[in-house]
Amino acid sequence: MKREHEVRFLDVDAADIRTRLGQVGAVQRIPWALRTCWIFEGEVLDLGLCLRLCGQGARVSLALGSSCASSVLQGGAAVETVVSDRAAAVEILRKLGLRETRYQEHFREEWRLGEAAFSIEAWPDLPVLVAVAGPDEPSVQQASALIGFDFGDAQAESVEQIYLNATKRNVLAEPTLLFADTAHARAT
């Protein structure tokens, strides 16, 4: 499985981050849109593994990860592929004995600069955040510095841990994670 290092910077101004990314030559790869994720688990998978079927716009991906959290943890591993037919993918997963255990949604856009990926994200009941990912910690530190972040402010926790710290909610125990009103997040 491909390993990557990822950190988050919390409570950011999305418009300011977009400006900074453009100034350093980053390219927007995926525009701001609602991302929906179905988490599948089952006995056919090794302990601790899960499959995430996520859709954003016309793009649907299937990822096998070593964590059922919504994000790759620091040093986490995952393998991902693009799926052309979401309904067929769900049918295959169910026929393999997997079951949908959770559904989550958040707004997200992705930018690229070299090996670094920058995701501006809005999650229900959390302030806007930026995730910076790369092949290793030095590359993530460098990418973070390029857009003006102090790496000392970086959070290496998963979004689920951020929820637990900020709101005392264990979203891994919630079957759905939805926006009460998507109008605010849609406009970010």
N, C-alpha and C positions, 0 to 999 in steps of 0.2 A: 504494500500500500504506500501511496505517496505521502510523505511527511511534510508538514509546513509549520511555520511559526506564525502565530497570530496574536495581536494585541488590540485593545479597544481604547478609544478616547471618548469620554462621556460628556454629555451636555454641550454639544457643539452647535454652531450656526451653520446649517447646511449650505446656504448661499455663499457664505465666506469660504467654506471648504471647497466648493465648486470653483470659485475664483482662484484660490491657491493652486488647486490641481491643474487648472488651465494654464496658469502662469509658469509652472514647471514642465509643461509639455505632456502631461498625462492625457490619455484619450478615454472618453466615456465609451465603455463597451456595452453596458446594459443600462438603458434609461430608467428613471424613477418609475416604479410600478409596484403593484401589490404582488408579493411573493407568498404563495400558499404551499404548505408542506404537510404531507401525511407521513406519519412515522409508523412503520411496520415492524413487528417483532414476532418471534415464534421459536418453537423448539428446534426447528430445522437449522437455525443460526447458532453459531458458537456462542457461548455465554458472553454477554457484554456487547454483542454486535446487534446492530439494527439497520434497517433500510429506510432511507428518506426519499420520498417521491415529491419533488418540488416543482412548481410551475410559476413562471414569471413571464407575463406576456405570452408570446408564442413558444417560448423555450420551456421544455420539461426535462428535468434531469433525475437520475436515480443514483443515489450514493449509498455505499456500504461503509459504515463507520464503526470505529471501536468505542464510540460513545453514543448513547441515545440522546445526548444533548443536541440542541439545535445548531451548535457551532463547533467547529474543530477546536479542541482544547490546545493549549500550548504544547507543541510537539506532537499533536494528535495525528492520526493517520486515517485516510479515507481513500476510496477509489470511486470515481464518478464517471457516468456516461450520459449522453444526451439520449432521450427517448422520443421517438416520433409519434407514439400513440399512447396517451396517458391511460385511457380505458383498457387497452390491451395489457399494459404493464400491471395495472391493478388486478386484472383477471389472472395473470401469471402468478403474481405474488400470493393471491388468495389460494390458487390451486396448489401452490407449494406449502400451504398450511400456515402462511403468515396472516396476521390479523392487524388491522389498523388500531393502534393504541392511542394515538393523539393526532390532533390537527392544530396547526399553528399558522398565523399569518403575520406578516410585517411588510412594510414598504422598504424598498431597497433599490439602489443603483450602484453600478460597479464601474470603476475607472482602473486603467492599467498604465504603468510606467515601468518599462523593463520587466523584471521578474516580480515586481511588487503589484499587489492588488489592493485597491482602496474601496471599501463599501460604505456608503452613507446609508444608515438604517434608522427607521422609526418603528419601534415596537409598542404594543399597547401598554399604556401607563408608565412608560419610561421616556426620559428625554432623548433627543436625537443623539446618535453616536456614530463614530467612524471606526471601522475595523481596518487594520493594516496587516496584510499577510505577505509572506515571502518564504523562500526556501530555508532561511535560518535567521537567528536573532540579529546578527550584524546587518543583514540586508533590510530587516524590518526597522531597526534603529535608524539606518541611513534614510530609508523612505519616509519615516516619520519626521525626521529632522528637515527633509526637503520641503515639507509643507508646514513647517513651523511648530511642530509638537515637541514638547519636552518629554523624553522617554521615561523620565521619572514619574510622569502622570499616567503612564500606560497601565491598563488593566489586562491581566492575562487570563482572567476568569471567563468562563462561558457566559452567554446571555442568561442562562438559567441561574447561575451563581450571582450575577448582577441583580436579577430580580429578587433573589433571596436576601441579598445585602440591602437593597434599596427599598423594597416593599414588604419584606418578610413573607413573600409568596413563594411556594414551591411549585413552580409551573410544570415541573416534570410529573407532578401528581394530578395535574389538571388535564382532563381529556381535550379541552379546547383552549386556545389562546387567541382571542379575537379583539378587534377594536370595537368599542361601544359606539363610536362615531368615526368613520373613516375620512370624513371631510377634512379635518385638521391635518391628519397624516398625509392625505393625498396632496395637500397644498404645500407641504414642506419643501 
